[in-house]
Amino acid sequence: SLEEHAKYYILILEEMKRRGLKIPKPTGHPIERYARQFSNVVPVKKDMSILGHIQKANAVYLVSHAKEVYDGTKTLWVTKKPYPNMLKKPLYLAGDGKVWGKVILLSITPISLKEFKELRALHKVTEEERKKWWPKAKKFYAYSFRFEKFKEPWTFLGLPKGPQVFFTLTDKMVKKSSGSIHFEFIGTKGDVEFPPKLSSGEPCRADWCKDPVNLKRKHSGLLIDNSILIDGCGLDWKDSKIKPKAVLLTHLHPDHAGALWEGQESSFKEYLIKNRIPIHVWKGSLEVSKPVKPLDRRLRVLKHQSRSKFTIQGHTFRFFPVYHSKIAPCAAVLIDERMLYNPDFLAWKGGNPFKDYKIDLYIGDGSCMKVDIKRPEKVGHMSMVNQVKMCSKERVKHVKFTHVGHLYQTHEEAKETLRIIARSKGYYEDPDKVYIAEDGDYGELLPDGSIKWKGKTIEKKSFYKPNKPYWREFEPEKVADIPGFSFPAKVVMKIDGMRIQINTKEKTLRSEDEGYHKENKFKKIIKELDKLPYDSVFDAEGIMVSEDGELLHRTSFIGYVNGKDYEPDKEDRCRFMIFDVYRYKGKDVVNLPFQERLEILKKVKDTEHFKVLREGKHYRIVKSKPDLVKAIKWASELPGSEGAMIIWDKKIETATNQNKAWCKLKKYKEIDCLVVDRTHPKHKDTGEEIKTVWNYMIAAGPYTGRCAEIAKKYAPKGKIVIKSESKALPAMKGFDEIKESFLEAQGVIIKGQKVYAYLGRTFNTKITAPVGGIIRVVTPEVNKYPILDKNGKETGCYYYGVFQPRVVEYVHEKNVPDRIEVLDRLASLTLPRGVSKAKTLTHEEYLRIREEGKPLPPEYYKFKPPCNGKCRGVVQRHWPTGKIVEVKKGEVLAREGYIAKAYWWEGNDLVVEFTGPEVKKEFNTDSIILKFRDHIDVRLEKNKELIGFTVHPPIPAGKTSWDVFKERIEEGEKSQVTVKYPHPKSWLTYEGELLFPTLHGGHRLSVAKIKIMDKFTVKYGVQRRNLHEYFLDGNTLKGRFVLRVILSPSTKKPIWIFVRPKNAQYPLNPVEHKDEGYVDLIRNDKLTPEMAESPREE
């Protein structure tokens, strides 16, 4: 029968499509026409003619003006011929590359050429278009119409000929997917279990094991438009109630397709079989090996070639093979050429889709956080961090992760960790661009590439954008001269911490940006918010103190807050110093004068961890210039202060959120610089780039007014950079790749660009920041040089340079560098080359003043320790006694100078509890078993701690380390040394026994003995990063000594050496040799070959 012919014809077409064969064009045969009522797989013969059967058309194409219909500016349609049969019939309106909506022709009216011209404002056809389309026509037909626009126009692929034409619009002629893509994470779990089963059989009690988000996870799956299921057929979904119209599988591992395996009981599988739901797979995914099982043979499986396009429900799909498994070959899924689903991934196999398609959303493999899982034969998973890096390089707008493995963190901790890494490494600035999904998250990928979340994943809570000081000064006397300055003013100590915003209603502690919640590191402290006024928002600095209550460096607090683990003992030593209030008891007070806000803060009572800055203790209110100068000096010298903040009003620059009534005065010459390029240094021996180390090319500014034009025209080449205002800085591109945005001045004035002062290249650093980011550098001096015009005359504008810039941090919260005025102020504090800040000293004067082995008067040196020439030092010998003791609780000295309160064993791990900054640290027995040998330690008093180094020359038989050390000192020989961690002052007098790790078994420690061999006083001479001069007055260590960096003769690597030079060796003039006052000793692993260069300036 004809029906049997038609159904058999349909089976043939389906098999050809499944095999990826080309479907033949329709011929018009009766079987084809009859078969269309049973299946939409049968191709339709297109009739594009404007003659004959026009009444069968369902669309009209306008060569031009279609968008004007969509915009509402074209309200009349004109043709040369009448089409009465098309009246009252809904027609798709196509043109200008889009299908804009549906139009209904309401009426038709004949018009003359004169009327045609009079109605031009309505139909929009120009005279040139009329002559081109209808050159001889004298009569036309005007149609009134009603238009129903699409909210999201479709992309139109077909291009009929003619000015306008009626035609039949088919699915293959449009790309509806140019609109939104609705997606839902129905499952986000990898091939793991929550809670995990421990090998010991004990239940996992860690927070991440009990995290409710982790516990509810099911095997990963993604639902598109509530009808197309990608994966979501793992064993967790055997009884799924989802009723998709089509299924796509990335591969056949049990967490992706186990419910569809041959022999697997599954009600969901039976539903797919009964309803003939197509299962789309890459053909390579079907070639599985045990223990993976094949798909049930009753399923309707459609195989696809790699990269070949197929359409489902108006969306296009392509499979891209990836490396992940040998027994279950895997492929990523590209959706509508702009969304990529890649839940199991190690590397691309045969090319990645980024080369040919612009991806807006990447959904990747969440199996591991930082380190790839790699097994033989390219099996494993790429880490989330490396996938984020890949996406940043390829300019992907959004990165989200599913298929979550055991990350050993709660969902919120893992999400926050990934966001912080993404931003700190310069991959993604906006934290909402990088996300780890949880089950039930869903959203919509919009045509412009943005994502509209419809679930609960991004909860926007109230956040007051913190403002920053507009002004920066370095001399207290200059603050009152700032434009707009007025009295009274608040002078407050500048606390060296992390800016934190406290919200007592929402129970949040948040850093500078909205994406960074820190509550997970303050589980106890967060409960303390109930003691502060409800529904209030405070601005504070987060700090950490030692067990003795002394303020630690800001890196202690930042390291804990941004670290991986929650540590209760570190949490307990955190403090939040409240200095401002934005909201108080439900009322916004952010715009009140600062005096009124201070009165509000006086009402707030301190708690154990939240402290309000108090007048007289932390700040002063001043009403005159002399009091202002005194208060700034007072605030700068308070314990833990890094300078002073001066506040007199509130005048916010909305573009940068900088407050023109705030000034920061710091003790050090710091500049917030724009990163214009970055490179890796090369290893001196191998020539390979050191990927973990960076050099940054930095700039500040921009120039303003006439100096911007003068700098463009006359600044020496390479002394300025030009940044386009209209272009956003790329996240990870180098200078060559953004040369359209950053150009060296060539005398060409380019409209819409800012000119920045190029400052130079920084020292090597492991701090990571993106091109376009802001980094803070410290420099001993800033120099400025006049820009000369073409006649060699000074223009009144300057270019700048900095000496030895050292990176101290990546400033996440800022997006603008310091202004030119900051460079001018710093340059005014830097005297010309050859001049000391303390005193001018020529080489001849230096030779006349100095005595052999004696320092110059103190005013010639920059470092002036509090011990004022009475600083103490000690030489200690350490040697093994041969005694071994069992590990037991008791107060002993730890190897790095901190006091260890107790030892205990947990399995094979030795746990040590300290009283110092590291309260708890775990050592594996393999890492603590070290051979302890006879050696010498030299320690020097500096402020509140001791700096020092270990001397380790070869020791011949029959001699001790002290014998060898004395001989080398007396003979003026160099000794190679290793810099030690800072130690407490108690080590100046310590003698006796202490415990050291030993080779005699993990549970035993050797007993070492310490004896003081020499005591001395120390005076500090020239102090540089790579060279330190000491004047010692002891029995053995007496005279002038030098600690400096050289290249090892054997390894060619930088090392420290200690030597008592002869009078003619290393004559260190503090002016000629650029005394920096840099007294801290740099650890050996931080040394660079450049530091081994001679300190004398040629």
N, C-alpha and C positions, 0 to 999 in steps of 0.2 A: 504494500500500500504506500501512498505518498507519505503518510505519517512515519512509517518505518524507514523510508528513504531519508526523511528529514532528520530523525533522531540518530540514525547511523552517521549521517553527514556531520552532526554536531559532535559525536564521539571522536570522529577523525580530526575535526578542528581542535578539540580540547587536547588530544594527544600531541598534535603538531605544536600547539602552544606550550605544552608541558616540556617538550623536547627543545624548545627554543627555535623551532623552525619558522620560516617566514610564511605568514598566512597569505594565500593568493587573493588577488583583487576580485571583487564580486563581478559576476557576468550577467546578472539579471535572470538567471535560470529560475523556474518556478519552485524548485526544491529550496533554493536560498530564501525566497520570499516566504515560503511556508514555514521554514525552520525558525524564522525570527520570532515567532510566537512562543517558542519553547526555550530560547536561550539568547542572551545578549552577546554571546561570543561570535555570532554570525555577523560578518562585516556588511555594512550598508553601502550600497552604490550611491555615490554623491551625485546630486543634480545641481550644478552651480549655475545653470543657464538663467539669464534674465528673461528669456523668451520661453514660450511653451508652457511648462507646468510650474509657473511662478507661485501659483497658489499653494504648492506643497512646501514652500520655504517657511522657516521659522525664525529668520534673522535678517537684518539689514546691515550693510557695511557702508560706512561713510569714510571716504578717503581722508577727509579732514573735518574738523568741527565736531567730532563725536564728543570730545571732552567738554566742548562748550555746551552741549546738551546736558552733560552731567553736572556742569557748574551752574546751569540755569541761565546762561547768557544767550543761547540760541533757542528761540521759541517758535520758529517756523521752518518747515522743511520744504525745499523746492526741487522738482524734477522736470525733465523735459517731456516725459511721457506720463500719462495717467495710469494708476494702478488701483482701480476701484475695488478689485477683489481682495486687496490687502487691508481694507478698512475694518476697524473693530477687532483686529486680530493681534494678540500679543506677539511682539517680535523682539528678539534679542538685538541690542544695539552694539555693534562692534566698530572699532576704529581706533587709530592712534595706538595700536598694540594692545588694546584692552577690550573686554566685553563689559560695558558699563552698567547695564541693567536691562529693563524691558520697556519698550515704547509701544503705544497703541495709537495708530493713526485714526483720528476722529472724523475729519472731513476733508474734502478736496475741492479747490477753487481754481478755475483758470485765471491766469494773470498775463498782462502784456509785458513787453520789455521795459516800458516806462514804469509800470507798477513794480516790476522786479527790482528796478533801481531804487524806487521809493521805499521799498520794504527791506533794503539791505541791512538796516540796523537789527532786523529780526532774524533773517536767515543767514547772515554773516558771510555769504559767498561774495568774494571780491570780484572786481571787474576782470582782473587777470585770470582768475579761475573760470569765470563765465566764458571768456574768449577761448580758453584752453579746452573746456569740456563741451560747450555748446556754441561754437563760433557763429553758426548761421540761424540759430533758433530765435524766433520772434514771439513765441508763445510758450508759457510755462504752466506748471501746476503746483499750487501751494497747498501744503497739508498742515492742518493744526493737529497737535498730538498731546497725549498725556504720557509723562515719563516716570517710571518707578526705578530709582537708582539702587544699585547694589551697595551694601555697606562696605564690602571689600571687592572691588572689580577683579575679574579674572584676567589672566594673561591670554591674549589671543594669538594663536600660532598660524592659522590659515590666512592667506592674503589674496582674496579674489581680485580680479581685474575690474577696472572701470571706476568712474567717479563715485557711484553708489550702486549697490547690487543686492538683490534678494537672494538668499541662499539657505541651505539647510545646515545648521550648526550642529556638529557632533562632538562627543566627548574628546575625540582625538584632536580636535581643533582648538581646545582650550586647556589651560593649566589652572584649574581652580585652586590648586595648592599654593599659588602665589599669595593666597590669603593666609588665614590663621591655621595653625596646627594645634589641636587640643591634645594634650598628653597627660597620662596619669600613671604614677608609679604604683602599680598594684602590689608589687613586691620588690624588696631591695636587698635580699640576703644572698650571699654566695653559697658555696657548698660547705657550709659550716653549721654548727648548732649553737643556739643560745638557750640557757646558759651552757658553756662548754663542759665537757666531761674531762676532768683532770686525770692524769695518769695514776695518781695516788688513790683515786676513787673518792677523794674528799670533794665536797661541793665548793664551787668557786665563790668566795665571799667578796671579791673586789667589786667596786662600784660599777664597772663596765659590764660585769656579769649580771648584775641585778637591774641594770638600766631598763626601764619599761619600753623605751624605743627599740632597743636591741631585742628584747624578749618577744616583741610582737612581729618582728620581721618574718616574712615568708620569702620563698625563692623568687629571684628577680623576674620581673615582667613589666612590659610597658603597653598601655592601651591607647591607641590613637583614635580620636573622634568617637570613643565609646563603641567602636565596631571592629577595629583591626588590632589583633593581639600579637605582640612581638615577644617571643618566649612566653613566660607565664604558664608553662606546661610542666614545671618541675613536679617532683613527688609531693610537694606541699599542696599542689593544686589538683590532686586526683579527683576531688569531688567539687571542683569549682562550679559556681553558679553563673559565671560569665558566659554570655552567648554571642561570641564574635561572628562576624560575617566572613572573616578570613584570618588565618594564622600564619606568622612568619617565624622561623626558627633560625637562630644564629648558629647552633650546633646541637648535638644530641646528648650532652652530658646530663646526668640525672636531675640536676637542679634547674635545667632548662627545658628538657623534653622527656623526663622520666615517666610522666603520666601517660605518654603516648607510645611507650615501648611495647614491643611484641610480648604478649603474655602478662602484661601489667593490668590488674583490675582497676578500672577507672570509669566512673560515671561520666566524667567530662569527655573522655575519649569516645565513649559510646554516643554521646550527643553529636560530636563532630562527624562520626561515621554515619549516623542516621540521617543527618541533614546535609551530607555531602559538602561539608565546609572545606574549602581548599586549604591545603597546608603548603606554603611556599618555602622552599629551601634552596640554598646553593647546592649544586649537584655534588660538590666535593664533600659536603657535610654528611652525605649518606654512606660514605666509605668508612665505616666505624670498625673498631676492633674491640675484643673483649677486654674488660667486663661491660663496656657500653653495648647496649642492645639496639637493633634496628627498629625503625618505626613499624607499627602494626600495619600489615599489608592491606588491611581493609580501608585504611585512610586514603583520602583523595589527595595524593602528593603531587605537587607541581614543581619540577626541577628547573633551575635557572642557571644560565652561564654567569660567570663572574662579570661584574660591571654592566650586564645587559639590563635594560630598563623594562619594567612591567608596571601596570597601573592597577590599583585597587581603590574603589570608591573615590575616584577623582584624585588620588595621591599617587605619585610615582615612587618606585623603590628600585634600589640596586644593591647587590651583594658585593662586598669587598673582602677577599680572603685575608686572614690575619694569622700570625703565629700564636698559638696558645697550647694546643694539644696534638699529640700524634694519633691517639686512639679516637679522638672526636674532632676532626678538622672543623675549623671555626671561621665565620665571616661576620664582619660588621654590616650594618644596614644603613644605607643612605636614603633619607626620606625627603622627597621634594627638592633634592639637590641642595638642601641647606640645613638639614638636621641629621646628625650622625649618632646612631645607637651602637655602642661598642662595649658590651658588658664584660667580656673576657678577652684580654689583649696583652700581648707581650711586644709584638712588632708587626709592621705591615709586611704583607707577602705579595710581592709583585706590584708595588706602587700604592701610594696613599691617595685618598680622594681630595686632599687639600690642594693638590696641584691643578685640578680641573674645576673645582667647585668652591664657592664661598660659603663656608659653614658658619651659621649663626649660633647654633646650639650643639654642643658635644656632650653626650651622656656616656661616661666611661666606666672603667673597671675600678671598683673600690676595694679590691682585695688587700692592699697594703698601702701604708702611708708614704714612707720616705725611700725605702730601698726596694729595688726590683726583686721579684722572686724568679730566679733563673735556674732551670734544670737542663740536663743534656738535651740535645736535638731541638733547641729553641722552644722549649716548653716552659710555661710559667705565666707571670703577670707583671706588667709594668706598674710601677708605683704611681699613686695619685699625684705626687709632686712632679714627677717626670712627665705625666700626661698634661698637667697644668702648664708646664714649661713648653711642651710641644704645641699646645693650643695657643699660648701667648705668641709664640713665634709665627704661627699661622694666622694670627689676627682673629681667632674665634671670639665671638662676643660673650658667650655664656658657657660655663663648664660645670656640669653636674655629674655626680657619681652615684651609681647603684652597685649591686653585687658586692655588698659590704662584707668583709672578712673579719677576723679577730684582730681588731686594731688596738686592743688593750686600753681603750678609753671609752667613756660614755659618748653617746651621740653628740651632745653639745660640746664636749671637750675635743672630740675628733674634728667636728665642723670648725671650731674656733682655731685649732692648731693648723688646719689646712689653710684657712683664710690668712692667718698671720704669716705663714711661710710664703704664700702666694704674693703677699704685699711686700714683705721684707726682701724678697729676692727680685722684686720689680716685675713680677709676671702680671698681676692684676691689682690695681689700686683700689677699686671698688669691691668691698667684701661681699656684696650681693651677687657678684659675677661668678663666684666660686662657691660650690655648695655640695654637701653630702645629703642625699635624699633619704627620707624615711617613708615607710609604707603609707599610702594615702595622699602623698603630695601630688598636686596636679596643677596645671597651668595651661597657658596658651601662648604659643610662639606667634607673634604678630608679623604682618608683612614687612614692617620696618626693621625687623630683627630684634626688637625688644620682647620681653616676656612679661605677661600679665598673670600674676599668681592669683589663683582662686581658692587655694587651700590655706593652711595655717603656717606655711613654712617660713615666711618672712614676716615677723610680727614687729611692726614699727611702733616703738614706744617713744614717748616724749623725750626730746633731747635738745638741750640748748647748745648751739654751736659755740664753743669757747673762743673768746677773742684773744689775740696776742698783742704784745707791745709793739707799737709802730716805731718807737724811737729806741736807739741803743747808744749809750754813752759809755765812756771809759774813764772820765775824769769827773768827780763829784761837782767841781766848780762850774762845769758847763751845763748841768741839768737845767738850772734856772733860765738859761738863755734859749731853751727850746721854744719855737714859735707856739703861742697859745698856752704856755705854762702859766699856772696861777696858784696862789695859796688860798686856803690851806691845802697841804698835800700829805699823803700817807706814804711813809717810807717803811717798807717791810723787808725782812730778810728773804733772800732768794734761795729757796729750798731746792736742793738738787735731788729731784725725784721724778715721778711720772704723773702727768696730769690726769686726774680721775674725777668724774662727775658722779655725785651721790644722789640717788632718788629714793626717798624714804617711803613713798607710796608704792612704787613699782618694785621696790626691793632690788635695785640694780646698782652695780658699781661698774662704770664704763669708762674706757680710755678715750683718747681724743676723738675717735670716729664712731659713728653710729653702729658699725658692724661689730665692734669689739666689746662683748660683754665679758666681765671678769669674775662673775659671781662664783663660778665653779672652783676658784682658788681661795675663796673666803667663806667656806661653809659655816664656820662658827661666827665669824665677824658679821655676816649678813643678818644674823638674828639680833645683833646689837643695834640695828637701825631702828628697832622699836623704841629705843631710848631717846632718839632724836625726834624733833617735831614732825608730825605726820604730814604727808603731802607737801614735802619741801625738797628743793633741789639745791645742793651745795657744790661749789667748786673747790677742789682740794689737790694737794700733792701727795701721792703715795710714796712712802719711804719704808726702809727696813733698818732696824737697829740691831746692835750686837746684844749679847746676853748682859753686858754691862751697861746697856742703854745708850751706847755711842752710835751716832748716825753712820751708816755704811754707805759706800758709793752707790749711786743710782742704779748701776748694773745689777746689784744684788736684788733689788726689788723687781726690776724689769725682767731679769733672768728667771725669777720664780714665777712671775705673772704670765710670762710668755712660754714657760717651760711645759714639759709634758705631764709632770706628776703633781698631784695634790699632796703637800707636805704640811701636816698640822703644826709642827714646831716652827716652821718658817712663817706660816700664817700668823702665829701668835706674836711674832716679832715685827709684824707690819703695822704701820701707823698711817692715818689719813689726816693730814694737816689742812684744816678747812680755812680758806682765806677769803671766800666770797660766797654770796647767796644769790640764786636766780629766782627762786620761788620759796615762799614761806607760808606754811599752813593754808595751802590752796590758793594763794594769791601771787601773781607774777610781780616780782620786785626788781626784775632785771634792769629796768630803765630808771630806777630811782637814783638820785645822786649817791656817790659812794659813802658820804657821811651818814646818810640814812641807812644804808645797807650795813655799815659798821655797827650802828645802834641795834639793828636786828640781830647781828651775830653775837653781840654781848649777852643776849637772852639765852643763847644756846649753851647748854651744859656739856662739859667734856664727858666722854665715856672712856673705857679702857683703851680703845683703839682709834676713836675719833676725837681729835684735839682741835679746838678753835684757836687760831693765832690771836694772842692777847696784846693789848696796848701795854707798852713798857717792857714786855718780855720778848715779843716778836716784832713789834712795829712801833713807830712813833708818828704822831701828827705834828707837823711843823708849819710855822707861819712866817718864817723869814729865811733869807738865803744862808746866813751863818748856821742857823739850826739845821737847815737842809743838808749842808755839807757834813756837819757833825753826825747827823742821823744816818747818812749814807755810809760813812766810815764805820759807825757803830754796827749797823745791820750787816755790813760785809764781813765784820770780824766775829760775829756770833758763831758758836760751834755749829758746824754743819752747813754754814751759809756759803754760797758760791757768788755772792754779790748782793745787790739790792734791787727791789722793784719800787718805782715811784709812781703813784697814782694820784691824779688830781681831778679827773672828770671822766666822762664816757662819751667818746666821739668815734664811732665805729666806721671804718672804711668797708662798705658792703662788699666790694669786689674781692678783698683779701681777708676780711674779718679782722683786720688789725685796728687796734685802738690808738688813736692819735693823742689820747690823754694818758697813756701808759708809757713808761720808759724803763728799760732794763739796763742795769749797770753791772757788768761782770768783772771779775778780777783778771780774767784772761783775755787775750786778743782772739776772739772767736768770730768766724764769718760763716753765715749760712749761704752756701753756694749752690748754683745751678749746675747739675751734671750735664755737660754738653757732649761728652764722649767717655768711653771707658775701654780699657784694654787689660789683658792679662800679661804680667811680666813673664819672661822666658827663663827657664832654668839655665844656669851658666854652663853646666856640663853637657846636658842633653839637648839644649836648644828648644825643648818642648814648653808649651805654655803651662803655667801653674794655674790650674782652673779654679783653685780656691782663693786666689789672691787677685786684688784689683788695683789698678792705677786709674785715677779719675782726672779728666780735664775739666776744669771748673771755671765758672764765671759768676759775676755779680752785676747788679744794676736793676733796671736798664738806665741808660743815659736819658735825660729829659731836656726839653727845650732846644736851644741852639746847639748844645754840646752833642745831642744825638746826630744832627746833621754834620757837625764838624768831625765827629768820630768816624762817621761813614766815609767822609771824603779824605781825611788827612791822617788818621791813626796808622801807625806802622802795621804792615801786614802781619796778621796773626795775633794782634793785640785786642781785637774785638771779635765778637760773634753776633750774627744777626738771626733773630728768631721770628718766624712768621706768626702774626697774631691769630691768623685765621685757621691754622692747622694745629691739631692736638699732637703732642709729642708721642711718637711710638713708644711702646713699653720696653722693647728689648733690642732696638736696632742701633747699630754703631754710627759713627759720624759720617762715613761715606754713604750710608744708606738714607740719611736724612739731609743730604746736602741742599735739598730744595728749601729746607726750613732753617738750617744752620749754614751760613756762608761766611767765608772770610771776606773782609772788606776789600772791594776792588774799585772803590770810588764811585760805585753805582748806588743811587738812592732808590730804594724799593718801597713802594707804597704799602702801608699796613704792616710794617715790621718794627720790632724793637731791637735796639742795639745794646749789647751787654759787654762789660769789660772782662776780657779773658785774663785769668789770673795765673794759669799754669797747670802743672801736673802734681798730684799728691804723691806722698810716700806710699809704699806698698801697704795694703790693708786687707783684712778678711771681711770687713764690713761691706755688705752688698746693698747697692742702691741702683735704680734704673736710670737710663738716660732720660733727662727731663725731671728727675727727682731732686730733692734738696738734701745736701749733706752739710754737716757742721764740721769745720776744720779749725784747728788751733795753729797759730803761726807766731814765731817770735817777732816778726816785723812785716809791715806792709809799706811798700814804696810806691810813690807816684811820680810820673814823669810828664812834662808838658808836651802837648800835641802841637806841632809846628805846622803852619800853613805852607803853601807852595813857595812862599818867599822866605821861609825859615824863621818867621816871627811867631812868638807864642800866641796862642789863641785864647788862653784863659781856661781851657779844658785839658783833661789829663787822661793818660792811660796808666795802668797799675800792674804791680807784680807782688807776689808774696814769697817769703823765704821759708823753705822747708815746711809746707803745709801738711799737717797730720790730721787724718780723719778721725773724729771721735764718735760720730753716730750718724745714722740715716734719720732725718727729721720727717717722720711720717706725716705729721699734722700740718706741715707747711707746703704750699705750692708756689711760693714766690721767694727769690733769694733776697739777701740784704741789698739795700739801696746804695747808690754811689756815695751818698752822704756818710754812710758807715765807713766806707773805704777812706774817705777824706779824714774822718776823725781818727781812725787807726793810723793812717800815714802821718798825721800830725804828732802822734806819740812815738813814731819811729824816727830817730835822728839819722842823719846821712851816714852812709857807709864809712867805717873807720872811726866812728864816734860812739863811745859807750854811753848808755843811758845814765850811768852813775857818774862817770868821769871820762874826759878825753885822755888817752894814753897812747903816745907814739911808741914805736919799738925801741927807740933810743932811751926814752924815759923809763920804759919797762926794764931794760937792762941795767939802768942806773939805780932804780929803786929796789929791785928785788935782791934778796940774799939767798945764797945757795941753801936749798932745803927749807926755805921759809915762804909763807904766803905773803901776798900783797895786803895792804890794809883792806878791811872788810868792804869799804865803799866801792872797791873796784869789781866786786863779784855780785852776781845777781841773787844767788841762793844764800839766804841768811836764816839758818835754823834757829828755833826757839832756845836751844841750849847755849847759844851765843858764845861759841868758842870753847865751851866746856863739854862738848859732846864726847861720849865715851865709846870705847871700842874694846873688843876682846878677840883673842885667838884661842880656839879650843881644839884639842886633839880628841878624836873619837876612835876607839879601837875595840874589837871584840874581846871579851874575857874568856870565852870558851864555855861559859855556863849556859845551860838550856833550862827554860822553865815552861811549865804548862800555861796555856792561856787562861787567865782568870780575871774576875772583876777587880778593879783597883785603879787608882789614879796614876797614870803614867804619861810620859811625854810622847806625843805622836811624831812621826817623821817630819812633818811639815811645820812643826812648831806649835801646833795647837794642843790643848790638853785633852786627852782621851779619858773619859770617865769610866767606860766599861767596854768589855769585849764579850761577845757570846756567839755561839754557833747556831746556824739554822741550816741543817743538812750539811752541804759541803761549803757553805758560804760563811765567812767570818764577818760579822757585823760589828762596827766600831762606832760608839757614840761619843761625839766630841762636844766640848763646850764652846768652841770657836764658831766662825761663820758656817762651817759645814757641820751641821748638828748630827746628821746621820749619813753615813756613806757605806756602801757595800763593796767588799773586796772579794773577788774569787781567789781561792787559795793559789791558783796557778799564777796570778798576777802579783801576789804579795811575797812569794818566795824569791828573795833576791840575795845575792851573795854580798854580805856586809864586809867591808874592808877598812883598814886603817886609813884615816884621812884627816885633813885640817879644814876647819871652818873659820872664816874671818867675818866678824859682825860689827856693824857701825850704827850708832844711834842717829836716828832721823825723826824728828817730831815725836810721835807717840809709838813708834815701832822701830824695829831693827831691820836694816837691809844688810845683805851680805852675800858671800859666795863660798863655794867649796873648792879647795885646791886638791888636785889629784894627780901628782907626778908619779912615775914608776918608782917603786920602793925596793932597793936592793936588799938581799938577805942580810940580816944582822943590823938593819937600820929601821928607824920608825919614820912615820910621815913628818913628824916635827924635825927630825935630823935633816931630811932632804929639803924641807921648806926653808930652814935656817940657812943651809948652804947656798941655795938659790938666791935668797935675799942678799946675803953677804957678797956674792959674786956678781950681783946685778943681772942674773939670768931671768928670762921670762918663765912664768908658770901658767899653764892653761887652767882655767877655772870655769865653774858652772854656777850661774846665778841661782840663789836660793829664793824661796818664797819669803815674804816679810814674816818676822817672828816677834813674839811679845818681848818686852824688855826684861822679863825674868831670866832670859837666856844669858844676860850679861854676867850673871853671878852663878849660874847653875854648874854644879859639879856633882859627880856621882854616877849612879847606874840608871839605865833606861833600857826599854825593850826594843828589839829590831826583828824584822822577819828573818827567817833562817832557812837553810837547806835541809834541816833535820826534821821535816814533816810539817804539814799544815797546821797541826794543833800545838806546835811548840814555837817559842820565840827565843832568840838568843839574847843574852844580856850583854849590852855594850857599856863602856865606861867613858865618861867625859872628864877631861882635865883642862883647866885654864893654863895656857902656856905663856901668855903675855897679855898685859892690859895697857891701854894707851888712850890718849885723847886725840880727837880728830878735828881738823879745820878743813872746810870744803873750799876748793879752788874752782877752776873752770869745770862746769858741769854741762855735758852735752849728751845727746841720746847715745852716741857711739864712743864717748870718751869721758872719763871722770878723773879729776885730779884731787888727791888727798894729801894733807900734811899731817903726819902721825907723830906722836911723841910718846913712844914706849921704850922698852928695853931692846927688843929685837926689831920691831917695826918702828923705825925712827927716821924721819926725813920726808922727802917728797916722793909719793908713789902715784903711779898711773894705772888705771884700769881702762883698756881700750879694745876695740874690735879689730882683728886682722883676719886675713884669709889663711886657713891652715895650709902649711906647705905640702902636706900629704894629700888631704882630701879636697883642697881648694874651697872649703866651705867656711863661712864666717864663724869665728870663735872669739871668746873673751880671753885676754891675757892680763896678768898682773905682774908689775915690774917696778923696781926702784931704779929709775934711770939716772945716768950720770948727769952732771950739771948741764952739759951741752945737748942732752937728749930731751926731746919733747918740751922745749921751752914754751910754756903756754901763756901767751899774752891774752888776757880776757877780751881785748878789743879785736885784735887780729884774728883770733881763733873763735870769735863769735860765741862767747859765753852765753848759754841759753838758760842757765839756772835749772836745767833738767836733771834732777838728782836721782830719780827712780832708776832702778836697774832693769833693763829689758831682758826678759828670759831668753835663753839660748835658742829655743825653737822659733823665736820671733825675729832673729837677726836676718839681715839681708846682705848680699855681697856689696851693695852700694855703701853700706855703713862701714865697710873696711877701708874706704878711701881716706886719704889724709885730711885732717880737719883744717889745715891751713888754707886760707882762701887765696888762690893765685891771682 
